[in-house]
């Protein structure tokens, strides 16, 4: 067998000057022979802009003209979610307690409620005696109208900048306007408005309302429902239902009529606690549903600490049948104008200012005998 001896050439050393290196750098096929692999695109970019790749006499790259940075501007790394979260105000419950009645005009001074009482006093019959005559008394309950105003200013620059992120400035202005008027109306519906000698009252201070009755202490010596047992809370409610029926002279059938129990915000949860005070573990809420199924619970933040620091509750009939020609409501709030535009004035910058106004007359407690009030819970 013949064996062929292989001979390997030793690699030769060679040196390239700067011009030769520059010439090789522009050809990808030549560079590959030196063991340097570059893409054709790189070689092409070198030929187009050789200055950027030039080396000085020492063979080092030239100093860059920009500040070194590996960062990406943050605006390219952000994702904006759709929609917007609105900051809410405290819940407004006046309309549930005293329904709104739109009556009167924005410019009026007062809203007046007529109250009628029939008088009739029969006497023993006599052929020659005088005939007792029936009559009626008419009185008028007055509420003063109070007016308020707010406006919207539209400016081209600020509105255009707000619209850049998808906001509709005009819609948001009007949302803010409506919220401002509604928040004010709710506050007046509860607390009235002090206009000196005027008569603009609310759910909490209408002079026609009956006085507060203090709830009794529980076994623990406290009146608050948070410290009372379920049976003690039921006792307070049972007392209130009885008082409402007696106070109304039987005109409110508490077992059949629509009854409204208004509690401080959060106190409704006290009705759901169960303890050993009832042998079957019944809660006050279950007792209420079983015995007074037509009773509706409403909560109001304004009932917290409403009576000199004590929280209160109201028990009232929503309306009383056959008690007048007005609709029979126990309590209403009168609103001549919820929101009314007064005008718009353009300005020199292409924007405008719009004016709006409202008018409120507060609350009428029309049938005070259909409301009982308790304090201390």
RALIN-V104972 format. One record per helix or strand. SS is the DSSP state (h for helix, s for strand). FROM is the first residue (numbers start at 1). LEN is the number of residues. If there is no record, write none. Layout:
# RALIN-V104972
ss->[SS,SS]
from->[FROM,FROM]
len->[LEN,LEN]
This chain:
# RALIN-V104972
ss->[h,h,h,h,s,s,h,h,s,s,s,s,h,h,s,h,h,s,h,h,s,h,s,s,s,s,s,s,s,s,s,h,s]
from->[18,28,40,50,55,61,74,94,99,110,135,146,156,169,213,225,230,259,267,284,295,301,307,310,312,319,329,331,337,352,363,368,371]
len->[8,6,9,4,1,1,4,4,3,10,10,9,8,23,2,3,18,6,6,8,6,3,1,1,6,1,1,4,10,9,3,3,5]
